[in-house]
């Protein structure tokens, strides 16, 4: 497997990251164990979760699945979302970050987190307070690297400048929504990350099932995220996206692979991308995705995908940060 650097660090990760958002909810512990162990056996050494996923149940499931194999994994989790009813149970304050980290360590059954990420921006907290707390966690040995998720380019740059100015730990990754239907990060975030060595870990590489053919012809499968979770997920399944997904499926069939495989491949081979984050509810989904790590996207396929949605543009909005913040805070 062609392992890649985790941003501007010496850590090496697989070009596919195992997302655990459904673990502890749609994916029970037995299936989570099966998925995790098969991924590790295949060489995938990167797992991503977050404290708010299923109110901590995802981290609990990940911790159970990694028993006896923790040292084989680059383990990433996140803080920021609301984890209680108190005024300090969310956000980027030192008070919350320190408690959130201890709680995640306990749920994950580990002594350290390899990549600790700010899940969304918290504009009411000075970036210096956030970075100072994260730096202390690194110096205490509880965290190895720090990163952020779904931050606009200017806030990533603000954090880099503060780290340089104050001697704090530096973000090494950014985790944005990125897929063929929403390419807006190519305008500012991708150039920024390429220049400053920030690794991109895209979430929603399959556009939450739209590019995987889940909603072909406008269907609504009973086990789809649209039906099971609704909310923002439902807002992203649009007529324009479904039409683009149907065109995308034709390219995949002509290439001899599935739409889900092509969606992962397209993201994996974009500039600045370290590893797309793919969440698999079932073992069979992992089996379908694993061959992608050995595939390469050729220029003909890249051009055909550009015809569906041109660089830097969006057919579907995955950057609904304001809606997420309102829902969680």
C-alpha positions as CSV (number, residue, x, y, z in Angstrom):
1,X,0.0,0.0,0.0
2,X,1.2,3.5,-0.8
3,X,1.2,5.2,2.6
4,X,1.1,9.0,2.6
5,X,2.4,11.6,5.0
6,X,-0.1,13.1,7.5
7,X,0.3,16.6,6.4
8,X,3.8,18.1,7.1
9,X,4.7,15.3,9.5
10,X,6.6,12.1,9.5
11,X,3.6,10.0,10.4
12,X,2.4,7.7,7.6
13,X,-1.2,6.8,6.9
14,X,-3.1,4.7,4.4
15,X,-4.8,6.6,1.5
16,X,-8.1,5.6,2.9
17,X,-9.4,6.6,6.3
18,X,-12.1,4.5,8.1
19,X,-14.9,6.7,9.3
20,X,-16.8,5.6,12.4
21,X,-19.8,8.0,12.5
22,X,-22.4,5.2,12.2
23,X,-20.7,3.0,14.8
24,X,-22.8,2.6,18.0
25,X,-26.0,3.4,16.0
26,X,-26.6,1.9,12.6
27,X,-23.4,-0.3,13.0
28,X,-23.5,-2.5,16.0
29,X,-20.3,-3.6,17.9
30,X,-20.0,-7.0,16.2
31,X,-20.1,-5.4,12.7
32,X,-17.7,-2.6,13.8
33,X,-15.2,-5.2,15.1
34,X,-15.5,-7.0,11.8
35,X,-15.0,-3.9,9.7
36,X,-12.1,-2.6,11.8
37,X,-10.2,-5.9,11.9
38,X,-10.6,-6.4,8.2
39,X,-9.4,-2.9,7.4
40,X,-6.3,-3.3,9.6
41,X,-5.5,-6.7,8.1
42,X,-5.7,-5.0,4.6
43,X,-3.2,-2.3,5.7
44,X,-5.6,0.5,6.5
45,X,-4.1,2.1,9.6
46,X,-6.2,5.3,9.9
47,X,-9.6,5.6,11.8
48,X,-11.6,8.8,12.4
49,X,-14.4,9.4,14.9
50,X,-15.7,12.3,17.0
51,X,-17.0,12.6,20.6
52,X,-20.5,13.8,19.4
53,X,-21.0,10.9,17.0
54,X,-24.0,9.1,18.6
55,X,-23.3,11.0,21.8
56,X,-20.0,9.1,22.5
57,X,-21.2,5.7,21.4
58,X,-19.0,5.8,18.3
59,X,-15.8,6.4,20.4
60,X,-16.9,3.6,22.7
61,X,-17.3,1.2,19.7
62,X,-13.9,2.2,18.3
63,X,-12.2,1.6,21.6
64,X,-13.7,-1.9,21.8
65,X,-12.8,-2.7,18.2
66,X,-9.2,-1.7,18.7
67,X,-8.5,-3.8,21.8
68,X,-5.2,-5.5,21.4
69,X,-4.5,-3.6,18.1
70,X,-4.3,0.1,19.2
71,X,-0.7,0.6,18.3
72,X,-1.5,-0.4,14.7
73,X,-3.7,2.6,14.2
74,X,-3.4,6.4,13.7
75,X,-6.5,7.3,15.7
76,X,-8.3,10.6,15.1
77,X,-11.2,12.1,17.0
78,X,-12.7,15.6,17.5
79,X,-14.0,18.0,20.1
80,X,-16.3,21.1,20.0
81,X,-19.8,19.7,19.7
82,X,-22.2,19.7,22.6
83,X,-21.7,16.8,25.1
84,X,-23.9,18.0,27.9
85,X,-26.4,20.6,29.1
86,X,-24.0,22.9,30.9
87,X,-22.7,26.2,29.5
88,X,-19.2,24.8,29.2
89,X,-20.1,21.4,27.6
90,X,-19.2,22.6,24.1
91,X,-16.9,24.9,22.2
92,X,-13.2,25.7,22.1
93,X,-12.5,27.0,25.6
94,X,-9.6,25.5,27.6
95,X,-12.1,24.3,30.1
96,X,-14.1,22.3,27.6
97,X,-11.1,21.0,25.5
98,X,-9.3,19.5,28.6
99,X,-12.5,17.8,29.8
100,X,-13.4,16.6,26.3
101,X,-10.0,15.1,25.8
102,X,-10.1,13.2,29.0
103,X,-13.6,11.9,28.2
104,X,-12.5,10.8,24.7
105,X,-9.5,9.0,26.1
106,X,-11.7,7.1,28.5
107,X,-14.2,6.1,25.9
108,X,-11.5,5.1,23.4
109,X,-9.7,3.1,26.1
110,X,-6.4,4.6,25.1
111,X,-3.6,6.8,26.7
112,X,-3.2,9.0,23.6
113,X,-5.0,10.4,20.6
114,X,-2.9,10.6,17.4
115,X,-4.9,13.4,15.7
116,X,-7.1,15.7,17.8
117,X,-9.3,17.9,15.7
118,X,-11.5,21.0,16.2
119,X,-14.8,19.7,14.8
120,X,-16.2,23.1,13.7
121,X,-15.2,26.8,14.3
122,X,-16.2,28.5,17.5
123,X,-16.0,32.2,16.7
124,X,-16.6,33.2,20.3
125,X,-13.3,31.8,21.6
126,X,-9.9,33.4,20.7
127,X,-7.8,31.0,18.6
128,X,-4.9,31.5,21.0
129,X,-6.9,30.0,23.9
130,X,-7.7,26.9,21.7
131,X,-4.2,26.4,20.5
132,X,-2.7,26.9,23.9
133,X,-4.9,24.2,25.4
134,X,-4.1,21.8,22.5
135,X,-0.4,22.5,22.8
136,X,-0.5,21.6,26.5
137,X,-2.3,18.3,25.6
138,X,0.5,17.5,23.1
139,X,3.2,18.3,25.8
140,X,1.4,16.1,28.3
141,X,1.6,13.2,25.8
142,X,-2.2,12.9,25.5
143,X,-2.2,14.1,21.9
144,X,0.3,13.6,19.1
145,X,-0.9,16.0,16.4
146,X,-3.7,18.6,16.0
147,X,-6.0,19.5,13.2
148,X,-9.3,21.1,12.3
149,X,-12.5,20.2,10.4
150,X,-14.7,22.2,8.1
151,X,-12.9,25.5,8.8
152,X,-12.8,28.1,6.0
153,X,-9.4,28.9,4.6
154,X,-9.1,32.2,6.5
155,X,-9.6,30.5,9.8
156,X,-7.0,27.8,9.0
157,X,-4.6,30.6,8.1
158,X,-5.4,32.5,11.3
159,X,-4.5,29.4,13.3
160,X,-1.2,28.9,11.4
161,X,-0.3,32.6,12.0
162,X,-1.1,32.3,15.7
163,X,1.0,29.1,16.0
164,X,3.9,30.8,14.3
165,X,3.6,33.9,16.4
166,X,3.1,32.3,19.8
167,X,5.0,29.0,19.4
168,X,2.0,26.8,19.7
169,X,1.4,23.4,18.1
170,X,0.4,23.8,14.4
171,X,-2.6,22.3,12.7
172,X,-1.3,19.5,10.4
173,X,-4.6,18.6,8.8
174,X,-8.0,20.0,7.7
175,X,-11.0,17.8,7.3
176,X,-13.4,19.5,4.7
177,X,-16.4,18.2,2.9
178,X,-15.2,17.4,-0.6
179,X,-16.6,15.4,-3.5
180,X,-17.4,15.9,-7.2
181,X,-20.7,17.7,-6.3
182,X,-19.0,20.3,-4.1
183,X,-15.6,21.4,-5.2
184,X,-15.5,24.9,-3.7
185,X,-12.5,24.1,-1.5
186,X,-10.4,24.1,-4.7
187,X,-10.7,27.9,-4.8
188,X,-8.9,28.8,-1.6
189,X,-8.5,26.0,0.9
190,X,-6.6,23.6,-1.4
191,X,-4.0,26.2,-2.5
192,X,-3.5,27.2,1.1
193,X,-3.0,23.6,2.3
194,X,-0.6,22.8,-0.6
195,X,1.5,25.9,0.2
196,X,1.7,25.3,4.0
197,X,1.7,21.5,4.1
198,X,-1.7,21.0,5.6
199,X,-3.0,17.5,4.7
200,X,-6.6,17.3,3.5
201,X,-8.9,14.5,4.9
202,X,-12.1,14.9,3.0
203,X,-15.4,13.8,4.5
204,X,-18.5,12.9,2.4
205,X,-16.3,11.7,-0.6
206,X,-19.4,9.8,-2.0
207,X,-21.6,12.9,-1.4
208,X,-23.4,10.9,1.3
209,X,-24.5,8.2,-1.1
210,X,-25.5,10.4,-4.0
211,X,-22.4,9.5,-6.0
212,X,-22.5,5.9,-4.9
213,X,-25.8,5.4,-6.8
214,X,-27.9,5.2,-3.6
215,X,-30.6,7.5,-5.1
216,X,-30.4,6.6,-8.7
217,X,-33.4,7.8,-10.6
218,X,-34.7,9.6,-7.5
219,X,-35.2,6.5,-5.3
220,X,-35.2,6.7,-1.4
221,X,-33.8,3.4,0.0
222,X,-35.2,2.6,3.4
223,X,-31.7,2.1,4.8
224,X,-30.2,5.3,3.3
225,X,-28.9,8.2,5.4
226,X,-31.6,10.4,3.9
227,X,-34.3,8.2,5.5
228,X,-32.4,7.2,8.7
229,X,-31.0,10.6,9.7
230,X,-32.8,13.2,7.7
231,X,-31.9,16.8,8.6
232,X,-28.9,18.2,6.8
233,X,-28.4,14.9,5.1
234,X,-31.8,15.1,3.4
235,X,-31.1,18.7,2.3
236,X,-28.1,17.4,0.4
237,X,-30.0,14.9,-1.7
238,X,-31.2,17.3,-4.4
239,X,-32.5,16.8,-7.9
240,X,-29.3,18.3,-9.4
241,X,-27.2,16.0,-7.3
242,X,-29.2,12.9,-8.3
243,X,-28.9,13.9,-12.0
244,X,-25.2,14.3,-11.7
245,X,-24.9,11.0,-9.8
246,X,-26.7,9.2,-12.7
247,X,-24.2,10.6,-15.2
248,X,-21.3,9.7,-12.8
249,X,-22.5,6.1,-12.7
250,X,-22.2,5.8,-16.5
251,X,-18.5,6.9,-16.2
252,X,-17.9,4.2,-13.5
253,X,-19.6,1.5,-15.5
254,X,-17.5,2.4,-18.5
255,X,-14.4,2.1,-16.4
256,X,-15.5,-1.3,-15.0
257,X,-15.9,-0.2,-11.4
258,X,-18.8,0.8,-9.1
259,X,-19.9,4.4,-8.6
260,X,-18.8,4.2,-5.0
261,X,-15.3,3.1,-6.0
262,X,-15.0,5.9,-8.6
263,X,-16.2,8.5,-6.0
264,X,-13.5,7.5,-3.6
265,X,-10.9,7.3,-6.3
266,X,-11.7,10.8,-7.6
267,X,-11.2,12.3,-4.1
268,X,-8.2,10.2,-3.2
269,X,-6.2,11.4,-6.3
270,X,-7.0,15.1,-6.0
271,X,-4.1,17.5,-5.1
272,X,-3.4,17.9,-1.4
273,X,-5.6,14.9,-0.3
274,X,-4.0,12.5,2.2
275,X,-7.0,10.2,2.6
276,X,-10.7,10.4,2.0
277,X,-12.8,9.5,5.1
278,X,-15.3,6.8,4.2
279,X,-17.8,5.5,6.7
280,X,-19.0,1.9,6.1
281,X,-22.1,0.7,7.9
282,X,-21.5,-2.8,6.8
283,X,-18.6,-5.1,6.1
284,X,-19.6,-5.5,2.4
285,X,-19.1,-1.7,1.9
286,X,-15.5,-2.0,3.1
287,X,-14.8,-4.9,0.8
288,X,-16.1,-2.8,-2.1
289,X,-13.8,0.2,-1.2
290,X,-10.5,-1.6,-0.4
291,X,-9.4,-2.1,-4.0
292,X,-9.5,1.7,-4.5
293,X,-6.3,2.2,-2.6
294,X,-4.4,0.5,-5.5
295,X,-6.2,2.3,-8.3
296,X,-5.2,5.5,-10.1
297,X,-7.4,8.1,-11.8
298,X,-6.4,8.7,-15.4
299,X,-6.7,12.0,-17.2
300,X,-9.6,10.8,-19.4
301,X,-11.7,9.9,-16.4
302,X,-10.7,13.1,-14.7
303,X,-11.9,15.2,-17.7
304,X,-15.2,13.3,-17.9
305,X,-15.8,14.0,-14.2
306,X,-15.0,17.7,-14.8
307,X,-17.8,17.8,-17.4
308,X,-20.3,16.8,-14.7
309,X,-19.1,19.6,-12.3
310,X,-16.3,22.0,-13.1
311,X,-13.4,22.7,-10.8
312,X,-14.2,25.1,-7.9
313,X,-17.9,24.9,-8.3
314,X,-20.8,23.2,-6.5
315,X,-24.0,21.5,-7.4
316,X,-24.8,20.6,-3.8
317,X,-24.0,22.5,-0.6
318,X,-22.0,20.5,1.9
319,X,-20.6,23.5,3.7
320,X,-23.6,24.2,5.9
321,X,-21.4,25.2,8.9
322,X,-24.0,27.7,10.2
323,X,-26.7,25.1,10.2
324,X,-24.5,22.6,12.0
325,X,-23.5,25.1,14.6
326,X,-27.1,26.1,15.3
327,X,-28.0,22.4,15.6
328,X,-25.2,21.5,18.0
329,X,-24.7,24.6,20.1
